[in-house]
Amino acid sequence: MKKQRDPDRYIGSVLSIDLEQLWRAGFRLLAVDVDNTLCRRGESTLPDDIQRWLQSAHKVGLAIALISNTVIP
């Protein structure tokens, strides 16, 4: 049995996600990995285009949960 949290597609870049389409489809929350998804491994700041994407998600009404398994000493 497939669990709901299992991915059903691969997206090459979060920038290609149609945020308004997700909203219309009923999504209200996106859980996004930070490491190697929103920023390169080892970097601590988000690129400008990713920051704009997050702002766009917020304007559409989507909540964003940022997830990371990076340990900060």
VOPAGU-2260 file (C-alpha; in pm, 1 decimal, decimal comma):
REM VOPAGU-2260
SITE   aa  ch    i         X         Y         Z
SITE  MET   A    0       0,0       0,0       0,0
SITE  LYS   A    1     137,8     338,9     -99,7
SITE  LYS   A    2     158,9     594,1     179,4
SITE  GLN   A    3      37,6     948,7     112,8
SITE  ARG   A    4     374,2    1100,0     200,8
SITE  ASP   A    5     558,0     899,4     -65,0
SITE  PRO   A    6     652,6    1113,7    -364,2
SITE  ASP   A    7     472,7    1041,5    -688,6
SITE  ARG   A    8     693,7    1257,0    -912,0
SITE  TYR   A    9    1037,7    1409,2    -942,8
SITE  ILE   A   10    1082,0    1784,1    -989,4
SITE  GLY   A   11    1424,2    1902,0   -1109,2
SITE  SER   A   12    1392,7    2241,5    -939,8
SITE  VAL   A   13    1147,4    2395,6    -697,7
SITE  LEU   A   14    1145,7    2694,8    -932,5
SITE  SER   A   15     951,8    2488,2   -1186,8
SITE  ILE   A   16     667,1    2415,2    -942,5
SITE  ASP   A   17     344,3    2593,4   -1035,5
SITE  LEU   A   18     245,4    2730,0    -695,7
SITE  GLU   A   19     -96,5    2855,2    -805,2
SITE  GLN   A   20    -177,6    2512,8    -949,5
SITE  LEU   A   21     -89,1    2352,6    -615,4
SITE  TRP   A   22    -319,5    2597,6    -436,4
SITE  ARG   A   23    -605,7    2524,5    -677,6
SITE  ALA   A   24    -547,7    2151,2    -623,8
SITE  GLY   A   25    -604,6    2198,5    -250,2
SITE  PHE   A   26    -248,1    2201,8    -120,9
SITE  ARG   A   27    -189,7    2439,5     168,5
SITE  LEU   A   28     150,2    2326,9     298,4
SITE  LEU   A   29     475,9    2241,5     123,6
SITE  ALA   A   30     746,6    2055,4     316,0
SITE  VAL   A   31    1076,7    2138,6     145,6
SITE  ASP   A   32    1423,6    2005,4     219,9
SITE  VAL   A   33    1682,5    2280,5     256,6
SITE  ASP   A   34    2005,1    2087,1     191,3
SITE  ASN   A   35    2070,1    2035,7    -181,0
SITE  THR   A   36    1715,8    2148,1    -260,4
SITE  LEU   A   37    1685,7    2512,8    -165,4
SITE  CYS   A   38    2057,8    2578,3    -123,0
SITE  ARG   A   39    2381,0    2399,5    -197,0
SITE  ARG   A   40    2527,0    2170,4      64,3
SITE  GLY   A   41    2731,6    2364,2     317,1
SITE  GLU   A   42    2582,9    2704,1     230,6
SITE  SER   A   43    2385,1    2893,1     490,2
SITE  THR   A   44    2202,5    3149,5     274,8
SITE  LEU   A   45    1930,4    3095,2      20,2
SITE  PRO   A   46    1990,2    3215,4    -336,2
SITE  ASP   A   47    1787,0    3518,8    -446,7
SITE  ASP   A   48    1571,1    3318,0    -689,2
SITE  ILE   A   49    1478,2    3073,6    -411,5
SITE  GLN   A   50    1393,6    3361,2    -176,8
SITE  ARG   A   51    1163,3    3505,2    -446,1
SITE  TRP   A   52    1004,7    3160,0    -493,0
SITE  LEU   A   53     934,8    3135,9    -119,2
SITE  GLN   A   54     781,4    3485,1    -124,2
SITE  SER   A   55     562,8    3380,7    -418,3
SITE  ALA   A   56     445,9    3073,1    -228,6
SITE  HIS   A   57     353,3    3294,2      65,3
SITE  LYS   A   58     159,9    3535,5    -162,4
SITE  VAL   A   59     -37,0    3243,5    -307,5
SITE  GLY   A   60    -125,6    3139,8      47,5
SITE  LEU   A   61      91,9    2832,2      83,6
SITE  ALA   A   62     267,8    2760,6     411,2
SITE  ILE   A   63     624,2    2634,3     383,3
SITE  ALA   A   64     788,5    2390,3     625,2
SITE  LEU   A   65    1166,1    2396,5     585,3
SITE  ILE   A   66    1328,4    2063,4     668,5
SITE  SER   A   67    1696,5    1990,6     726,4
SITE  ASN   A   68    1900,6    1711,1     875,9
SITE  THR   A   69    2208,6    1932,4     907,6
SITE  VAL   A   70    2354,5    1932,4    1255,8
SITE  ILE   A   71    2468,2    2273,5    1377,7
SITE  PRO   A   72    2749,6    2235,5    1631,9
